[in-house]
Amino acid sequence: MEQDQQLTVVITGASSGVGLQAAKALAEREQWHVVMACRNLEKAENAAKTVGIPPDSYTIMHLDLASLESVRQFVQNFRTSGNSLDALVCNAAIYMPLLKEPLRSGDGYELSVATNHLGHFLLCNLMLEDLKKSSSSEPRLVILGTVTHNPKELGGKIPPRPDLGDLKGFEAGFKQPYSMIDGKKFEPVKAYKDSKVCNVLTMRELHRRYHESTGITFNSLYPGCVATTALFRDHYPLFQKLFPLFQKYITGGFVSEEEAGKRVAAVVADPEYKQSGAYWSWGNRQKKNGKSFVQAVSPEASDDDKAERLWDLSTKLVGLT
């Protein structure tokens, strides 16, 4: 991307973990101004100061992805700022493995699918217009993936495995008794994994529909197992203590938040990540100077018919015509 002009990137969920470190890594490349799109403004401000993001290189804006109204308001506020949008990073996610009953968003949807998929789906669709007018010759839209979306990978083999079924939950508008995408019994871990399959399907469908006509690069990445992030804050304390050690010393999959943030920044800004429709990975075993490669996504996440149907049903649920 061009070096000689200020470029703007929006990163969702940038107040902690990978999103915060990606914001820092991009802000340190002087041509980038980072819009940290977060629910808690005070937390985001403190986090930016704590990791030392230069004060003039970021703006914090309110965004609650669980609320479709908040997504629309964010887009309006961004446009009022007059900034050109050159990259959008859909990073925020919630994971609530210990829930017994589903929580629902203000719009009535199960909270994992509302936050991780539907909020981002609406944001991507609305901000496509801004990316089309980008001042960069290489605008990019990046959606974070996870190894757990893919049952062919070690991290995806652990049950419950993701399965969107025939999208019965979407068809029913997630109205009672439906909370899961496949219409089956509520399982909080599966709800998270299912939402991440939706993220990959969305990226692929964005690429199919818009890459050729707009020149925007759409891709996803799995930055490695970041076992220390706030994503696990709702898990058992013992899990939070042992999981990083397990990833570090048993699987070799551990990646620091800082390293993962740098990988996200590279996919946003570096020329070698210009390929659209790609799912970038550094593998499950972290080698020193390990190189990234384009990884195959799960069979379900590469189902083009399902992607198209998911797109049509999601369009209805978020109120896009």
Disulfide bonds with the S-S distance in Angstrom:
none
